[in-house]
Amino acid sequence: MKLRGRNSIAVAVAAVVAVQFITIIFWDVAAVVGMETGAFPKEALPTESGYLDIEGKSGARMFYAYYEAISPKKQLSDTPILLYLQGGPGCSDMIGNFYELGPWIASDSPDLGLNRNPAPWNRVFGLLFLDNPVGSGFSIAPSKEDIPTNEDEVAKDLYAALQAFFALNPLFRKRPFYVTGESYAGKFVPSLSLYMLNQLDNNGVLPLRLDGLAIGDGLVHPVVQVQSHASVAYAVGLIDAQEKKHLEALQQEAVNLTCQKKWHHAHIARNRVVKHLKDISGVATLYDIRRTVPYYTSKNGTKYLSLFVNQPAVKEALKVDGRIKWAACRRSVADRFGDDVMKSAKWKVEALVRRRPVLLYNGQFDLEDGVVSTESWISVLDWEGLDDFLASERSVWKVSTKLAGYVRSHSNLSHVVVARAGHLAPADQRLHTQIMIESWVSRGSPSTGSVVEPSGMNAA
């Protein structure tokens, strides 16, 4: 891939890859820490964790876990912090932490231990997880009314939680800060990011720094994205022409209801599309059409992540309310967002891409919110840089001569396809997604006015 005069970045990334592979070899010698004794290993403890009060909601508290950078490239005061948000709505950030990109990954072995992640996202960055919205994971919502129902409420609660986090760590305020997330966080990420920018613009009290945002396999513009399922499923041989025609009719029903702003019924119609496609295709999950079992599920069908997180030793180590039974995703939270699902966050991305770097990435085999789904809504962005973005070269991305994916980038917008990955791309391709996020952040500082082009991800 051409570097357009940025060979120094290619050299830096190549060095990063070399260090990463050496680290992987070292960690493979003793990668598993069992919990037969019931004790959570000290080396796997978060730097800090606990609860953050949500201003304006008495008794509502958001659980957080923070992991400091393992090998920061700069002095800590200049080391970026990444916020990572799970989707759902109502899914816990402990999925991202203990299954995808945290420093330790839950094992599906009988001892329910931990494997050291050879490619965590906190290698050179601080990494913050928040169980969002309140009511998700270990977060506490005293009543149903405390659980948000729309993105404005989500953004306000997240901002309050971040203010509480930075109040505990006032020196962190000046560090570069990036908002990232996946799936339904395709709405959470731009909603929070725009709220943060508005606070900066309006001279809010102690405004928070925002350096960029990244969305993985996100639901952002549902009215367009819902129309991609039939054509993609047909193209990969999951349905035939007759089934494609029927699925397209179901998709159009969801579109029509969305255009009529019948949000609840549009949501039901979209669910009907997804359920019908899964039923007629016979796949284990639309999140990755290659899988024989869903994510964080053992071959025998055991939901091992829930078993791991609900261990008393894990709850004690994370400093959570031990009375809470952890669930990967909570229906009580998802039900509150019934009218939000089909509403678009595209206009927020349009406002943000003019001012901050935006990274969109997709796992190659995701059929829920995958490559075509994302490219469909990118193609209708109201953004002056769109034509040049679409005309730019889609380059092959390789790591150590191995295909890692594909990259298209122009100005503040970058889109990465992660090869051999599904909806939870960091779980499927740990090293490649780590290289992706590190390369993008290293080139994405808005304060420098640099063009955000993660083409430097290539390494020999």
Secondary structure, DSSP 4 states (H G I P E B T S, - for coil): ---TT-HHHHHHHHHHHHHHHHHHHHHHHT-EE--TTSPPPGGGS-SEEEEEE-TTSTT-EEEEEEE--SS-SS-GGG--EEEEE--TTTB-THHIIIIIISSEEE--STT--EEE-SS-TTSSSEEEEE--STTSTT-B-SSGGGS--SHHHHHHHHHHHHHHHHHH-GGGGGS-EEEEEETTHHHHHHHHHHHHHHHHHTT-SSPPP--EEEEES----HHHHTTSHHHHHHHTTSS-HHHHHHHHHHHHHHHHHHHTT-HHHHHHHHHHHHHHHHHHH--S-TT-TT-SS-TT--TTS--HHHHHHTSHHHHHHHT--TT----SB-HHHHGGGTTTTTS--HHHHHHHHTTS-EEEEEETT-SSS-HHHHHHHHTT---TTHHHHHHS--EEEEETTEEEEEEEEETTEEEEEETT--SSHHHH-HHHHHHHHHHHHHH--GGGT----GGGG-B-
